[in-house]
Amino acid sequence: MARYTHSPSGSISGSISGSTRSLSATPPPAHDPLFFTYLIDKRFGLDRTKDGPMDELQAWAMNYNKQLNPQQIQSTQQYDQIAALQGMTSGLFAAPQDPQLIRNVGQAEQLLAASTLPTGAQVLGAEILHAQGWSREAVANQVQYQLPDQVAAESAPRLALRPKTRAQARLKARSKVTPSSSTLSLSIRPKHPPTLTNDQIRQLVEFIESNPNARRTPMADIPSVLGFDCSEQTIITALGRKGFKSSPAITRPRIDEKTRQMRLHFAQSYCHWTAEQWESVVFYAEMRVPLKEQPQQVFVTRKSDEDVHPDCINFEPVAPPDYTNSNVYFAYLSGVAGLGRLPSWNRHSSRVHGSLSPESWYLNIFPSLVDFLQDHSGGPRFALSPDLPAHCNVTIRDELRSGHKPVLYMPPTSPDLNPITEIFGTMMANLKVDKANSLFGDVTDYRIDDVVRDTWQSISKEYLSELIGSMPERCQAVIDADGWYTRY
């Protein structure tokens, strides 16, 4: 039983009665499926008779790491406790179909996660060091934070435990099966899930292909929707044999019938343009990078060649009117003048100049665009989209009208006909990788700005020419899709 007391200074001291070494050494009796529950309750004092939101040990671990201790767990007893839990979770994966064992694995993993929560000082320090270009390992060492796998690796030699992956644990369990244990394990395994008939498989495919909502129905909910007496895995297997699987949905603006016709007409009118003609066009686009909320990934059930099927498209959300918690980047380029300056608007800009509005855009962003247009001696064509944001729509149109500049009128909701969109995709991918390399997933505003600008400045003239030279192919892709969505 684990006992914890509060000292007058506010720190927590703990002692664990019994040896944690015996945890992993005690063989579970196969006749008692609740053995591991009793073992956890007895050794670590988990009171499961109460339906509270958190048990005693988990509450202690979270409180200890987040408030009372500025460093990671240091004592040998605490290291042994974490390693013992690690050994239990790896061993329990040998029988993944047992619901009771799965529950116990979840309990142990929650304790491991709670035991490795970083402090507020560690999170702040990691965020600052990551912004300076430190590696994940160097940041962890500097803020004195040990990752869970490092804790288990240091504790395992003392407990004669070796952390194992799920696959390793299952393989080891299979290699030790005897005729008697095999017979016994079969008695507690669930029955083989029923397979679907040909008529049910036909109904399943018709349901998936019926509408966008069906494409987004979770696999676990499909049996109840269709009235099938089967498991989620049976649905996954049946759909997999027909070529369907759950995949991330591509995000695009919504295209209606009128927009489809406009896109098709534009592509048919300009697909014959040469690369030299497209190089004289100035393309403009904006990218918003949220600093707090992150868009939720949407999954759809589709075949590999249905990524741009209208039912499988995730429509872009409406941009918020307030850009306070975002970095906004204004990009423009052409084959003649190359890349623009990439001005931006961030939280510091909002504090100094107020919120992003037509006036603030005109005073702070528009002058650099005017300078870029003046770098074209031959008179460029400006690719004017009807989807320009409100803060720049009127200003750009007035400038083009007063300067008698030629305009290339683009169809609405057509980012696939703007080569800047592909550059934005590369920027977002780089931001995702950089966020994954941070120790706790926190990234500063100026770190985001550095990644975006490094990506923009790394674009070579050859790659820019390749992007602009792809415009005939983009137009042809719109024609092939009959004005609907393309893979660009």
N, C-alpha and C positions, 0 to 999 in steps of 0.2 A: 504494500500500500504506500502511495506517495503522500507525504505530509509537507505542507508549506506553511511558513510563518512569516509574518511581517516584522521586521526589525524597527526600532524607534526611528531610525534615519530614513525609513521609507523603502529600503531595499527588501528583496525577497530572498530568503534562504530556504533550501529544500533538502530533504533526505529521502532516499528511496530504500525501503526495507526489502530485503531479499536480493538475490542476484539477478541482474538482467541477462546474464549469460545463459541462465536456465530457460529463458524464454524460447530461444531458437532451438535449444537442445531437446526440449520436451516434445516427443512425437505426438501428434494429434490422434486421439482415438477415433477411428473411422465410424464407430457406431453412434457417435454424438455429434451431429452437425452444428450444435451450438457451442462446441468446445472453445473456438477462438473468441467468441463473445465473452464467455466466462473468464477466459484468460486475460483479455484486455481489461475487463471490469475489475478483476482481482488485483492485477499487477499495477495498474495505473489509476485506480480509483475512479473509473468512469461510472457515474450514477445514471443508468439508463431507465430507472424507475420514474424519473421526472421528465416531463416533456418540455423542458426549458430550451431556449434557443442555443445554449452553449454549455458544455460540461465544465467541470472544475479545472481540469488540467488544460483544456484548450483556452479557457479564459485567462488562466495564469500565464500561459505561454505568450498570448497576444499582449497582455498588459506588461509583462516583463520586457519584451522586445521593443514595444512601441513607446513606453514611457519611462521605465525605471532603470534601464541599462543602456548606456551609450554604445556598447560594443556587442558583438555576437556572443552567443552562449560560450562560456569558457571552461567550466568545470568538467572534470573527467566523468562524473556521474551523469551529467546532462548529455555529454557526447555519447556515452554508452546508451542512454535512453533513446536518443534519436537513431543510433545505429540499430538498436534492437527493433524499433518500429520499421526501419528500412528493410531489415531482414524478414520481418513478418510479411510486409506487403509483397516482396518479391516471391516469397514462398507460396503465398495464397493464390497467386496467379496460375498455379498448376491446375486448379479446378475452376476455370472461369465461368462455367455454366451454373454453379451453385449460387442461388440468390443470397443465402446467408453469408457465404464467404465474400461475395462481392460487397455486401454491406460492411463487413469487417475491414476489407481493404480500403473502402472509402473513409472509415473512421480513422484508420492509421494514417492515411495520406493527409487528412485534414490536420492531424496533429503535427505531421512533418511540415506542412505549409505554415501553420501557426508558429512553429518553433524557429522559422527562418525569416520572419517579417523584419524588414529593415526599419531603422529609426528615422525620424524626420530629418535629423542632421545628415544621416547617410544618404538619403534620397536627394537632398539639396546638394551635397558635395558631389555625388555621382553625376547629377545633371550639369553642374558647372564644368567638371573635368571632361565629360563627354563632349561638351561644346568646344573645348580646346583641342579636341582630336585625340584624346587618350583612348587606348584600346579597352575592351571590356574587362580583361584580366588585370590591366594596370589600375583601372578605376576601383575594382573590387579590393585590390591589395591596399590602395591608398586610403580608402574609407574604412578599412578593417572589416570588410564584410566577406563572409565565406558562403559560397553557394552550397545548396543542399548536397550535391554530389561530392563536393570537397569535404564536407563534414562527415559524410558516411565513409569516404575513403580513409580519413584519418582514424575513425573509430573502429573500422572493420578489423584491422590487425589485432587490436586488443580483445575483441570479442570473437575472433576466428570466424568472422562473417565476411562474405564477399557479395557486394551488391550485384544483383542479377537483373537482367531485363526480363520482360514478360516472356519473350520468345525463348530465352535460355531456361527460364523456370519451367515452362511447359515441356521443353525438350527433355530436361532432366527428369521430370515426372513420368514422361512416357517411357524413358529408358529403365525405370525402376518398377514397372508394372509387372506383377506376378499373377498367375492364374487366379489365386484366391482374392488378391486385392482387386483384380479386374472384375471379378464377379461381384464383389462388394460395391465397387464404384458404380457399376451399372445399375445397382438397385436404387441409387439416389440420384442418378441422372434423369433429366426430364425426358419425356417421350420424344421421339423423332418428330419434328414439325411436319404437319401434313403438306403435301405438295398441291399445287393448283391444277385443275383440269384445263384442257384446251379451251373450253368455253370461258372459264374464269380468266385465263390469260388474255383472251380476246377482249373481254370486258375491261380488264386492267389497262391494256394498251389504248383502248378507245377512251377510257376515262382520262388518261394522261394527256392525250392529244386533243381533248375536247375544248379546253379554254385555258387562259393564263393562270387562273386560280388553281386548277388541277395540277398544273406544272409546278406550283409552289407548295403543294400539300406535302407535309412531312411523311416520309415513308412509314413511320410508326402509326400514323393516323389513317392510312389508306385501308387497312383491313376493316376498321369500324365504319368507314364511309361506304365501302362497297358491300359490307355484310359478309366478309370472308372470315372463316375460322382458321386463321394462320398467324404466323409471327411476322415481325418486321423483316427478319432475314429472308423469309420465304418470298416476300414482295421484292426485296433487293435482288435476289437470285433470279426470279422470273423476269424482271425488267432487264437485268444484265444480259440474259440470253437473247433478248430482243434488241440489244444495242443501247439501252437507256441507262443512264447513271445520273446521280446528283452532281451538278457542276455549278460553279459561280456564274451568275448572270452578268452579261455585258450591260453597262450603263450607257444609255443614249437618250437624247431628247425625244419626246413623243412625236410621231409622224402620223398625221391624219390623211385622209384621201386627197384633200386639196393640196397639202404640202407635198405629198407623193408626186402629184402631177407637176408641180412647180420644179421639184428636184429633177424629175425625168426630162422636162423640157430644157432646163439649164444644161444638163449633161449632154443631151443630143445637140445642143447649139454650140458647145465649146469643146467637145471631145476631139475635134480636128485641130485645135490650136497646137502650135509647136512649142518646144521648150523655151525658145527665145521669146515668144510672146508671153508665156507665163512668167518669165524672169522679170518682166517690167511691171508686174502686179505687186502692190504692197498689201500684205496680209496683216491683219490685226486680230488679237484675241486676248482674253483675260483669264487668269486662273486664280481661284480662291483656295487657300490652304487653311482649313479650320485649325485653331490652336487648342481647343478643348474637346468638343464633341467629335466623334469619328463616325463616318457613315457605316451602318451595319451591312455586312455582306449578305447578299440575297442569293439563295441557291434554287435552281430549277432542275427538274428532271427532263433530260433531253438526250438526243443522240449527238455524236461527236460533230456532225455536220449541221446541227441546228442552232449553232451559237448566235446567229443573227435572225433566227425565226422571230416573227413579231410577238408570239406568245412567250418567248424566252428572254425578252429584253426587259431590263430594269430601267424604268424611266427616271431621268434626272430630277431630283427634288428642286423645288422653287428656291432660288437664292434668297437668303434673308435680307431684309432691308437694312439691317445694321451689320457693319463689317468690323465692329469693335474687337471681337475675339478672332480675327482672321488676318492673315497676310494675303494681300491682293497684288498680283503681278500683271503688268501691262506689257505685252510682247508685240512687236511688229518687226517685219523683215521683208526682204525682197532679194531676188537674184542679182540685181544691179548694185544695191547699196549694202547688201549683207544683213547682219543682225543689228537691231536697235539697241538702245541702252538698257532696256528692261527696268524701267522705274517701278517702284512698289509703294504700297500703302500698308502701314502696320499700326499697332496700338500706340506707338510713339507719335506717329503722324496724326492720329485722332486726338491725342492729348494736346498737340501743338496747334493744329489747324482745324480742329473740330471733326465731325463725322464726314465720311466720304460723300460728297454732294456734287452737283454740276459746277458749283462755284469753286470748290476746293480742287476738283479735277482739272478745271480750266486753268487755275493758277499754278498748280504744282506738277501736273502730268502732261498737259497739252503742249507746252513749249518744246519739250523734247521730241514729240511727234512731228511738230512743224519743222524743226531742224532736220529731222530724218527725211521728210518729204522734199525739202529743198536740196538734198544731196543727189536727187535724180535730175540730171540735166535734160533728159528726153521727155519729161512729163509722164510720170507713172500713172497707172490705173489703180485706183484704190478699191479693194474688194470690200464693198459695203454690204454688211449683213443686216437684215431687218431685226435681228435679235440683239443689237447693241444695248448694253445696260443704260438705265435712265441717266446715270451721272455723266455719260459721254455722248449720248445719242444726238442731242441737239447741237452740241459744239462741233462734232465731226461733220455733220450734215451741212451746217452753216459754212464751215471752212471750205468744204468741197464746192459748195454752190458759189460762194463769193470769189474763190480763186479760179473758177471755171476749170477745175481739174476733171479729167475723165474718170468715170466711175464704172466698175464692173459690179453689177447688181447680183448678189448671191441669193440663192433660195434660203428660206428659213429652216431652222433646226437642221443644219448641215455642217457639223464640225468635221465630218469625214472629208469635206471639200476644202479644208483649211489645213495646210501642212504644219501649222503651229501646234495643232492638237496632238500630233505624234510626239513633239518635243515635250509637251506638258505631260504626256503619259510616261516618258522617260524620267521626268522630274519627280513625279509621284512615286514611281518605282524606287528611285534612289532614296527618297524620303522614308519609304517603308523599310528599306534595308538599313538605313542609318538608325531608325527608331529601334529596330530589332537588335542592333549592336550596342544600344545603351543598356546600362546595368539593370535599371528598374523600369525602362520604357518611357522615361521622361526626357523631353528634348526642349531646349530653350528656344525663344523666338529667333535669336540671332544665329543659332545653329541651323534652323530651318532656312533662313535667308542665305547662309553660306552654301548649303547643299544646292539650293535652287540656282544661285548665281554661278557656282562652279559647273553645274550641268550646262547652263546657257553659254558660258564662255568656252566650254570644251567642244562646242559644235564647230567642225571644220568646214571650210569652203566646199570641199568635196561632198560632205554629207548634206550640206544645205542645197547644193545643186541637185543632188539625188532626190531630196524631198520635193523640190519644185518641179523637177522632171517627172515626178510621179503623178502630176495632175491629170494628164490624159488617161492614165490607168485608173485613177479615182473616178473620173467621169464615166469610163467604161464600166466600172464596177456598179455605179448607180444605174446605168442602163441595164446591165445584166440582172440587177435586183428589181427591175421595173419601178425604180424610184424608192424602194424600201431601204432597209438598213444594209450597210456593207461592213466588211471587216476592218476598214480603215478607221 
